[in-house]
Amino acid sequence: MKEYDDVKVIVEKETYAKEGVHKGMIGTILDPRKINGKWLVVFDGEFKQDEDGAWYTTDKECEVAESDLMVVKEYKEP
């Protein structure tokens, strides 16, 4: 696994669920470093607008253990 690979969460864990991340979700590794066996994965959310008209995203970031991930699309440099 490496930065920019698309990965799938293959287990359901309470620590991930607290962050809104669940088994089957697909995200992208966004840090070149694996730290303590974990990757920083970003899961795409939605763009929403609040009552004041400000836009925000519901993207989720979560540190996920490499053993709990499966590569679904390997990043290839152009």
Buried (B, 14 or more C-beta within 10 A) or exposed (E): BEBEBBBBBEEEBEEBEEBEBEEEBBBBBEBEEBEEEBBBBBBEEEEEEEEEEEEEEEEBEBBBBEEBBEEEEEEEEE
